[in-house]
C-alpha cells in the first residue's frame, strides 16, 4: 500500500511522482537515544522503506538513495539536477577539484583528467612500482628481525610515497612523511570539528600550517624546474597551468596538490588495511588469488584485483555521497522537490542482499566468476559514478595491485589484535591500531573453508 502524502512521506511534488516513503519519527528518536552511527540509522531507513526513502534529522526531510537505478539517475544521468554544495573536507582541500563546482570544477577536472587515464597513467607506472619495491624491502627487513608493524601506518606510508613520487618526482623521505601525516590527522578530525568555520580551522591550525609549508616548498621547486630524480611530476602540470590560466594561483595549486595527496593516499591506504584484516579472517582468499596464475600473469593480476574490488565492496572509498536537488524531479517514480538533500550510500548498496548474495561474506570470486556480481553500474560504485566519479580510480587500483603482487606471495600477517569497531568519517576505517608480525610463507594450498565475516 502506498503511503499517503503528509505523515510518513515527503509532500507530493510536481508531475506524476508519488511521495517518497518516510520512516516514522520514533525510529529516528530511538537511534538518537542509542547514540548510534549515522550508518546505523541509514541501514534501518533502507530496511524499513527501501532503496529511495526519507527520514528527518531536522525540520526538512533527507532522502536516502541506495537503489541501483536511482543511484545512476542521481550521479550519472542527471548530475546537473543533483549537485554537490559543500565538500566535508573543504577546510583541508580548499577549492581543489573535489570541492569545486560549476565552471571552475569543469576546468580543473579537464586539466587533471588526462593525467589519470591511458598515457597519463603510464607516466606514473615506474614511480608506483618503485614505491611498492621500497615497501617490499622494508617488509623483508621486518621479517628478518621479527619486528612488528602497524599495517595501517605501513599502507599510508606506501600510498603517500606513490602519490608523492607521482606529484614531485621525489621518493618520500622521513621528514616529509612526518609533516604530511598532518593530512591524515586533519581528515580524521573533520567529523568532530566545531561547526563554526573559524573555530574548526583554529582546532587544526598547526597541522594545516605544516601541510601548507610542505606544499609551498614543493610548488616552488616545481616552478623553478627543480625536478626530482624521476623527472617532473604532476605538480609540474599544475604550475605550468598557472603560467597560462589566471585561475591557477598559488592558492589553487596548493589546494589541488593537497586534494591529490588526501584523496590519493588515504583511501588507498584504508582499502589495503581492510584487505589484510579480511585476509586474516579469510586466509583461503589469498590462496585462491595466488593459485589463479603464475607471477606476473594476467590471471594472477585479475585475481589480485578481485581481492581489491571485494574489499572496496565492503568498505568503499567514498561510503556516502551527499547531493542537493537543484530542481524538481522524479526519481524512481517518487517526487523530489527542489531544495531536498539526498544521501547516496555505496556502503549500503554494496551490502544489499537482493543485489549481492550473502553480502557480509568476503568472496573475491564474485568479481571473476561470470554472473557473480550485478551488472547494473549503480550496484557497485566505490569511487562514485558519473562525471564526478573519482579521478584517481585507475591510479588507486594500479598501486594496490602492484603492491599486493610484491607482498602477497612472500608474507602473511599475524595480527596481535584487530580493531573491534569501525569509524565512518572521511573514509570507512578500522578504529584502532592494526599491529602484526610477518610470517614468511609461499603460496598456500587452495582451501575453500569459510570463516566468519568481517563487518562494519
C-alpha positions in Angstrom: 0.0 0.0 0.0 1.5 3.4 -1.0 1.9 5.9 1.8 -0.4 9.0 1.6 1.0 12.5 1.2 1.6 14.0 4.6 2.6 11.9 7.6 5.1 9.2 6.6 6.1 10.7 3.3 7.5 13.7 1.5 4.9 16.1 0.2 3.7 15.2 -3.3 5.8 17.1 -5.8 5.2 18.1 -9.4 4.3 15.7 -12.2 3.1 12.2 -11.6 5.6 11.3 -8.9 4.5 9.5 -5.8 5.6 10.8 -2.3 8.8 9.4 -1.1 8.2 6.9 1.8 9.4 8.3 5.1 10.3 6.4 8.2 8.4 7.2 11.4 9.9 9.8 13.7 10.1 7.2 16.5 12.8 5.3 14.6 15.0 8.4 14.4 14.4 9.1 18.1 15.4 5.6 19.1 18.6 6.0 17.1 19.4 9.3 18.8 18.8 7.8 22.2 21.2 4.9 21.4 23.9 7.4 20.2 24.4 5.3 17.1 26.5 5.9 14.0 24.8 7.6 11.0 25.2 4.4 9.0 23.1 2.5 11.6 20.2 4.9 11.0 20.6 4.8 7.3 20.6 1.0 7.4 17.3 1.0 9.4 15.8 3.5 6.9 16.6 1.3 4.0 15.3 -1.8 5.7 12.1 -0.1 6.6 11.3 1.9 3.4 13.5 0.6 0.6 16.1 2.0 -1.8 14.6 5.5 -2.0 13.4 6.6 1.4 13.2 9.7 3.6 13.9 10.5 7.2 14.1 13.7 9.3 17.0 14.8 11.5 15.6 18.3 11.5 12.5 20.1 10.1 13.4 19.1 6.5 13.5 15.6 5.2 16.6 13.9 3.8 16.3 11.3 1.1 18.5 8.2 1.2 19.3 6.6 -2.1 20.6 3.0 -2.4 18.6 1.5 -5.3 20.9 1.0 -8.3 18.7 2.7 -10.8 18.1 5.6 -8.6 21.8 5.9 -7.9 22.5 6.0 -11.6 19.8 8.6 -12.1 21.3 10.9 -9.4 25.0 10.5 -10.1 25.3 9.7 -13.8 22.2 10.6 -15.8 21.2 13.9 -14.2 24.2 15.3 -12.3 23.1 18.8 -13.1 19.9 18.2 -11.1 21.7 16.7 -8.1 24.6 18.9 -7.3 27.4 19.0 -4.7 27.2 22.0 -2.4 30.0 22.0 0.1 32.5 19.2 0.5 33.1 18.0 4.0 36.8 18.3 3.6 36.9 21.9 2.3 38.8 23.0 5.4 41.6 20.7 4.2 41.4 20.8 0.4 40.1 24.3 -0.2 38.9 24.8 -3.8 40.6 21.6 -5.1 38.7 19.6 -7.7 36.8 17.5 -5.1 35.2 20.6 -3.6 34.9 22.8 -6.7 31.6 23.3 -8.5 30.3 24.8 -11.8 32.6 26.0 -14.5 35.6 26.0 -12.1 35.2 22.3 -11.5 34.9 21.6 -15.2 38.1 23.4 -16.0 40.0 21.8 -13.1 38.8 18.3 -13.9 39.6 18.7 -17.6 43.2 19.6 -16.7 43.7 16.6 -14.4 41.7 14.0 -16.3 44.3 13.1 -18.9 46.9 12.5 -16.1 44.9 9.5 -14.7 44.0 7.6 -17.9 45.9 5.9 -20.7 49.2 7.6 -21.4 49.0 9.7 -18.3 48.9 6.6 -16.1 51.9 5.1 -17.9 53.9 8.1 -16.8 53.5 7.0 -13.2 53.9 3.3 -13.6 57.6 3.2 -12.7 57.0 5.5 -9.7 54.3 3.3 -8.3 56.5 0.2 -8.8 59.4 1.9 -7.1 57.2 2.8 -4.1 56.0 -0.8 -3.9 59.5 -2.2 -4.0 60.6 0.2 -1.2 57.7 -1.2 0.9 58.6 -4.8 0.0 62.2 -4.2 1.0 61.1 -2.7 4.3 58.8 -5.7 5.0 61.7 -8.1 4.2 63.6 -6.3 6.9 60.8 -6.7 9.4 60.6 -10.4 8.5 64.3 -10.9 9.2 64.2 -9.2 12.6 60.8 -10.2 13.7 59.9 -6.6 14.3 56.1 -5.9 14.5 54.5 -3.3 12.3 51.3 -1.3 12.2 49.6 -2.3 8.9 47.6 0.9 8.7 50.7 3.0 9.0 52.6 0.9 6.5 49.9 1.3 4.0 49.7 5.0 4.5 53.4 5.2 4.0 53.3 3.3 0.8 50.4 5.2 -0.7 51.9 8.5 0.3 55.2 7.5 -1.3 53.4 6.5 -4.5 51.5 9.8 -4.8 54.4 11.9 -3.7 56.7 10.4 -6.3 54.0 10.9 -8.9 53.5 14.6 -7.9 57.0 15.7 -7.4 59.4 13.1 -8.9 60.9 12.6 -5.4 60.7 9.5 -3.2 59.1 10.1 0.2 61.7 10.9 2.9 61.1 10.5 6.6 60.9 14.3 7.2 58.3 14.8 4.5 56.3 11.8 5.7 56.2 13.2 9.3 54.9 16.6 8.0 52.4 15.1 5.6 50.9 12.8 8.3 49.1 16.0 9.2 46.9 15.4 6.1 45.5 12.2 7.8 45.3 14.0 11.1 43.0 16.7 9.7 41.0 14.3 7.6 40.3 12.1 10.7 39.4 15.1 12.8 36.9 16.6 10.3 33.7 14.9 11.6 34.4 16.1 15.1 35.5 19.7 14.4 33.3 22.7 15.6 30.6 23.8 13.2 31.9 27.3 13.2 34.5 27.6 10.3 36.9 29.8 12.3 36.8 27.6 15.3 37.3 24.5 13.2 40.3 26.0 11.4 41.8 27.0 14.8 41.5 23.5 16.1 43.7 22.1 13.4 45.8 25.3 12.6 49.1 23.7 13.4 48.5 20.7 11.2 47.3 22.9 8.3 50.4 25.1 8.7 52.6 22.0 8.3 50.7 20.9 5.2 51.0 24.4 3.7 54.7 24.6 4.3 55.4 21.3 2.6 53.1 22.3 -0.3 54.7 25.6 -0.6 58.3 24.2 -0.9 57.1 21.6 -3.5 55.4 24.2 -5.6 58.4 26.5 -5.5 60.7 23.6 -6.6 58.4 22.6 -9.5 58.1 26.2 -10.6 61.9 26.6 -10.6 62.4 23.4 -12.6 63.9 21.5 -9.7 62.5 18.1 -10.7 63.2 15.0 -8.6 65.3 12.1 -9.8 62.3 10.6 -11.5 61.8 13.8 -13.5 58.9 16.3 -13.3 55.6 15.1 -11.9 52.0 16.1 -11.9 52.8 19.2 -9.8 54.6 20.5 -12.9 51.4 20.3 -14.9 49.7 22.4 -12.2 52.4 25.1 -12.1 52.6 25.2 -15.9 48.8 25.8 -15.9 49.5 28.7 -13.5 51.5 30.5 -16.2 48.7 30.2 -18.7 45.5 30.4 -16.7 45.0 33.2 -14.1 42.7 30.9 -12.1 45.7 28.8 -11.1 47.0 30.9 -8.4 49.4 29.6 -5.8 46.4 29.0 -3.5 44.6 26.9 -6.1 47.7 25.0 -6.9 48.1 24.3 -3.2 44.5 23.2 -3.0 44.9 20.8 -5.9 48.1 19.4 -4.5 46.6 18.7 -1.1 43.5 17.3 -2.7 45.6 14.8 -4.7 47.6 14.0 -1.6 44.5 13.4 0.6 42.4 11.6 -2.0 45.5 9.8 -3.5 46.8 8.1 -0.3 44.2 8.0 2.5 41.6 6.0 0.6 44.2 3.5 -0.9 45.8 3.0 2.5 42.5 2.3 4.1 41.5 -0.2 1.4 44.7 -2.1 1.8 44.5 -2.1 5.5 40.9 -3.6 5.3 42.1 -6.1 2.8 44.7 -7.5 5.1 42.2 -7.6 8.0 39.8 -9.5 5.7 42.6 -11.9 4.7 43.2 -12.6 8.4 39.7 -13.9 8.7 39.6 -15.4 5.2 43.1 -16.8 4.6 41.7 -19.1 1.8 41.2 -16.0 -0.4 44.9 -15.4 -0.6 45.4 -19.0 -1.8 42.7 -18.5 -4.4 44.4 -15.4 -5.8 47.9 -16.9 -5.9 46.7 -20.1 -7.4 45.0 -18.3 -10.3 48.2 -18.0 -12.3 51.9 -17.6 -12.3 53.7 -14.4 -11.1 53.1 -11.6 -13.5 50.4 -13.4 -15.4 47.1 -11.7 -16.4 45.2 -14.4 -14.4 47.2 -13.6 -11.2 46.7 -9.9 -11.7 43.0 -10.3 -12.3 42.6 -12.4 -9.1 44.5 -9.8 -7.0 42.3 -7.1 -8.5 39.3 -9.1 -7.4 40.6 -9.0 -3.8 40.8 -5.3 -4.0 37.3 -5.0 -5.6 35.7 -7.2 -3.0 37.4 -5.1 -0.2 36.0 -2.0 -1.9 32.6 -3.5 -2.0 32.5 -4.0 1.8 34.4 -0.8 2.5 34.0 1.7 -0.4 36.4 4.6 -0.6 33.5 7.0 -0.5 30.9 5.5 1.8 28.4 8.3 1.4 27.9 10.9 -1.3 25.8 13.9 -0.4 23.8 15.7 -3.1 21.3 18.5 -3.3 18.3 18.7 -5.6 18.7 21.9 -7.7 15.3 21.4 -9.3 12.1 19.4 -9.1 12.5 15.8 -10.4 11.0 12.4 -10.5 13.4 9.7 -9.0 12.4 6.1 -9.3 8.7 7.2 -9.6 9.0 9.4 -6.5 8.7 13.2 -6.4 11.8 15.0 -5.4 11.3 18.7 -4.7 14.0 21.3 -5.4 16.0 22.0 -2.2 15.9 18.4 -1.0 19.1 16.9 0.4 20.0 13.4 -0.6 22.5 10.9 0.7 23.6 8.3 -1.9 25.2 5.4 0.1 27.5 3.0 -1.7 28.2 1.2 1.7 24.5 0.1 1.9 24.0 -0.6 -1.8 27.1 -2.9 -1.7 25.5 -4.8 1.2 22.1 -5.2 -0.2 21.2 -9.0 -0.2 18.9 -8.5 -3.2 22.0 -7.5 -5.2 24.8 -9.3 -3.5 24.0 -12.8 -2.1 25.4 -13.3 1.3 26.6 -9.7 1.3 28.6 -9.7 4.6 30.8 -12.6 3.3 34.1 -11.7 1.8 34.1 -13.5 -1.6 36.5 -12.1 -4.2 35.3 -14.8 -6.7 32.2 -12.5 -7.3 34.5 -10.4 -9.5 36.0 -13.2 -11.6 33.1 -15.6 -11.9 30.6 -15.0 -14.8 27.3 -13.8 -13.3 29.0 -13.4 -9.9 28.1 -9.7 -9.5 25.3 -7.4 -10.5 25.8 -5.8 -13.9 23.9 -2.6 -13.1 26.6 0.2 -12.8 24.6 1.6 -9.8 25.1 -1.6 -7.9 28.9 -1.2 -7.4 30.4 2.3 -7.2 33.1 2.5 -4.6 34.6 5.6 -6.3 31.2 7.0 -7.4 29.9 7.0 -11.0 29.2 9.7 -13.5 31.1 12.9 -14.2 32.1 13.4 -10.6 33.4 9.9 -10.1 36.9 9.8 -8.5 39.6 10.9 -11.0 42.2 8.6 -9.5 40.3 5.2 -9.8 42.9 3.7 -12.2 45.8 5.1 -10.1 44.4 3.6 -6.9 43.7 0.2 -8.4 47.1 0.1 -10.1 49.1 0.9 -6.9 47.0 -1.5 -4.8 47.6 -4.3 -7.4 51.3 -3.6 -7.8 51.9 -3.7 -4.0 50.0 -6.9 -3.5 51.8 -8.6 -6.3 55.0 -7.8 -4.4 53.8 -8.7 -0.9 51.2 -11.5 -1.1 53.4 -14.3 -2.4 56.0 -13.7 0.3 54.3 -12.9 3.6 51.2 -13.4 5.6 50.4 -11.3 8.7 49.8 -12.5 12.2 47.8 -9.7 14.0 48.3 -9.3 17.7 44.8 -7.8 17.8 42.3 -6.4 15.4 40.1 -3.3 15.8 36.6 -4.2 17.1 35.0 -1.0 15.8 34.7 0.9 12.5 34.8 4.7 12.1 32.7 6.3 9.5 34.3 9.6 8.7 36.1 10.9 5.6 36.7 7.2 4.8 35.4 4.0 6.4 38.4 2.9 8.5 39.3 0.5 11.3 39.0 2.2 14.7 42.3 1.3 16.3 45.8 0.0 15.7 46.5 -2.9 13.4 49.7 -4.3 14.8 51.0 -7.5 13.3 54.2 -9.5 12.6 55.2 -11.0 9.3 55.2 -14.7 8.6 57.2 -15.9 5.6 55.1 -18.1 3.5 54.9 -19.3 0.0 51.6 -19.7 -1.9 49.2 -21.8 0.3 47.3 -24.7 -1.0 43.8 -23.8 -2.1 41.3 -24.1 0.7 37.7 -23.3 0.3 37.0 -23.1 4.1 34.6 -20.3 5.0 35.4 -18.2 8.1 33.2 -15.7 9.9 32.6 -12.4 8.1 34.2 -9.1 8.9 31.5 -6.5 9.1 31.4 -2.8 9.8 
